[in-house]
Amino acid sequence: MIFIELVLQNFGPYMGRQVIDLRPQIHGETRPIILFGGMNGGGKTTLMDAIRLALYGPRAQCSTRGNLNYSDFLTQCVTRDSDPVEKTRIELVFEHFENDAAVELRIVRYWEANPKDGKDTLGILEGDWPRTDLTNIWDEYIENLLPLGISNLFLFDGEQVKELAEQETPPPVVVDAIQSLLGLELAERLSIDLDILVRRKQKKLASAKQLASLEEIEQKLSKSNEDLEEAKQELGGLQNKLEKAHERQRDAWDKFISEGGKIAAERTQLEKQKRNLEGSLEQMRESLGELAGGSLPLVLIQPLLTEVQVQGEQEAKSFQAKIARDVVKERSSRLVEYLDKLKLKPQQVDKIKFFLEQEDEALDREIGSEEDIWLSADEETLSLLANVLRHELPSQVKLAGEKLQSLESLEVEITFNERQLASAPSPEIYEQLDAALKAAQAAVVKAQGDYNNGQQRCDKLSKDIEGFKKELAVYSETSIERQNDEHIIESSKKVQETLKLFKERLTLRKLNKLEVEVTDCFRYLLHKADLVHRIAIDTQSFGLSLYDPEGKPVPKHRLSAGEKQLLAIAFLWGLARVSGRHLPVAIDTPLGRLDSSHRNNLIERYFPSASHQVILLSTDTEISKTEYEHLVEQEAIANSYLLKYQPETRKTVVEKGYFW
């Protein structure tokens, strides 16, 4: 696995979006170290938390989480004074091999200041394509690449090294990582699972009821089969009775209908309906009478009214033309007088007078003679006549037609109603028909009840038979199962002893290999061949014991503080090497208590060799200018970054370069 890129957006002190290249390469040349420089409180530990959070989400063991639940922790991680519209976001891009092919995945986690449902949103992308299949099983997937149990062997800090150096036995976190790494927790988990299985089997045997005898079950089954056959025969007879009762009911109903029984039963309703229809008919006739008392009769003389309307319009036009003629003649006289004053030629004056005479004659023809004017209707009368002809009479005719149609429908309904009443039988015949129908219906109800009871009896017997058959089938299985449970309980004791022996031998085998790796790493870092010849690891507490070349114990208190810290680093380094996993190593504040010689040993021997990718987070006093230049000379640094903290805004900006 190789970390390619880390993206932080509004996470902790990192305001806005900041992209960090983590590739252990420069100009195509492989160099393992990615160096981050920052003062205390400048955001180094936040970078480590971001990597853990991206990989493990709610399971991440972050430095500032403490006892906070996941929702509160996510809220705490949101950058103060950040834009509320922007979400807090972490992206970690890494590459690993899957089926001998390189696969590059991008983990994306983002959330708001108050996360919805107390969770972040997780997305996994391969290139630009979402991998929803991995999103749903991410916890299982990352456990195959970098299990959470051993992550502290690869992502650790100076405090962890300090704690490991000062204690006689490793802290619980390291112990868990050792057991996970060596596979010891599998045997322990199997032993616990066996205990749980034994308790379940014992409880099951203790609570099991005494099984019924096989002969008693068979007798019950035989008796139930006989009863079922008898019940089926009775059910067949009940079904015949039910069918005959239904047939008699149909006959009674047909007779009741054909002889008018239904109509007789509905006589009261029919008579009421007839009275309602006759009332509606009378109302309709009165409504038609009201229409006849209005303007509707004018329809009979509608052609005459139309002629009157035409005559009135013509007389109105003639009257208007007469008024216009008088005005025009007066104007023509003034025009002729004016033409005389202009002294025009006689021919021109004659033409104008001729034209005016022609116009006067046209007006006279339009006016007509006095004999043509005989109506002398005023404008209001003509307007009322036009409204009657255009609107009132058509609506009255339409309404009268609708009422006549409704009147005819009512008359048809009344005729049909009277025919139904005429076909109804007498009350005596109706009572006979009704009694016969009710008797047939009661017979059907009784026959149906008897049939249902018979069917229920058959169903119950069938269910009892199935139960007895299952009991018989389970009888042998239960006996075998009881024997198996007893066998499992007895065998579990032997398996527990075997597991205990297996765990002891596995521990010795694994720890022997680990002892060799830790010894080699410590001697390589210490560069003192005569101080420690062998390091032994206790099989129970995993505490370290040191021995000199003569085989004598070297008390741990004889080591200097720097040597103890180198021993702790050698222990972590040896564990990582024994794991056999090709994983990056990230170290926060690694050189806090080391003198110059021990620092040089780590810089020369550990950092360039700890892994194919080593992420260092250091202050200016841990990796100073001298150590930095030494790493540059070794061509071990691929990228270096400075975490520049701004006290006035309490924000950190990632810049290229280092302190110098």
Number of C-alpha atoms within 10 A of each C-alpha: 18 20 23 17 16 21 18 21 22 23 26 22 23 26 22 18 14 16 12 16 17 24 19 23 18 13 6 7 10 16 20 27 29 22 22 24 27 22 17 13 12 22 23 22 18 19 18 20 21 23 21 22 20 22 23 17 21 17 12 18 16 18 11 13 16 9 8 11 11 18 18 16 17 26 16 17 21 24 21 18 9 17 12 11 8 14 20 27 22 23 23 24 22 18 15 16 12 9 6 7 8 11 14 18 21 23 19 19 21 20 22 19 20 15 17 11 7 15 18 21 14 17 18 23 17 13 12 9 10 14 15 13 9 15 16 13 10 18 16 11 13 14 15 9 14 18 18 20 17 22 19 21 26 20 18 18 20 19 13 18 24 20 15 21 22 15 14 15 18 20 15 10 13 21 18 17 20 24 17 17 20 19 15 18 16 13 17 16 11 14 19 13 12 18 15 12 16 20 13 14 17 15 11 13 14 9 9 10 8 6 10 11 10 12 10 9 16 15 12 13 19 13 12 19 16 11 14 19 13 12 18 16 12 15 21 14 12 21 19 13 19 21 14 15 21 19 14 19 21 15 15 21 20 13 16 22 14 11 16 20 26 18 21 25 16 14 16 12 11 17 15 10 15 20 12 12 17 15 12 15 19 12 13 17 14 12 13 17 12 11 16 14 9 10 13 17 14 15 15 9 9 14 12 12 17 14 11 16 18 13 19 22 16 16 20 17 13 21 16 12 18 16 11 12 20 13 11 15 15 10 11 17 13 10 15 16 10 11 16 12 9 10 9 10 10 10 8 11 16 12 11 15 15 11 11 18 13 11 13 16 12 12 17 15 11 16 21 14 10 7 6 12 17 10 10 11 16 12 12 9 11 18 11 11 17 15 11 17 17 11 10 14 18 14 13 17 15 11 14 18 13 11 15 15 11 15 18 13 13 19 14 11 15 19 12 13 16 13 11 17 18 11 13 19 18 11 12 8 15 20 15 12 20 18 13 18 22 14 13 20 19 13 19 21 14 14 20 19 14 16 21 15 13 20 19 13 17 20 15 13 21 16 13 16 19 13 14 19 15 11 18 18 11 13 17 12 12 14 12 12 14 16 11 13 19 16 11 17 18 12 12 17 14 11 15 18 12 13 16 15 12 14 18 16 12 16 18 15 12 17 21 14 13 24 21 15 20 27 21 17 23 26 20 16 23 21 14 11 12 10 15 20 20 22 24 18 18 14 12 10 13 18 15 19 15 18 16 15 12 10 11 12 15 17 10 17 10 9 13 11 16 21 20 23 25 27 26 24 26 23 26 22 23 23 25 25 18 19 17 9 11 16 21 18 25 23 22 23 23 26 24 19 17 19 13 13 12 19 22 18 16 22 21 17 16 20 22 20 16 21 20 18 27 30 25 22 29 24 23 15 12 20 25 16 14 10 17 20 13 16 19 12 10 13 16 23 22 22 22 21 20 24 24 18 20 12 9 6 11 15 20 21 18 18 15 11 14 19 18 9
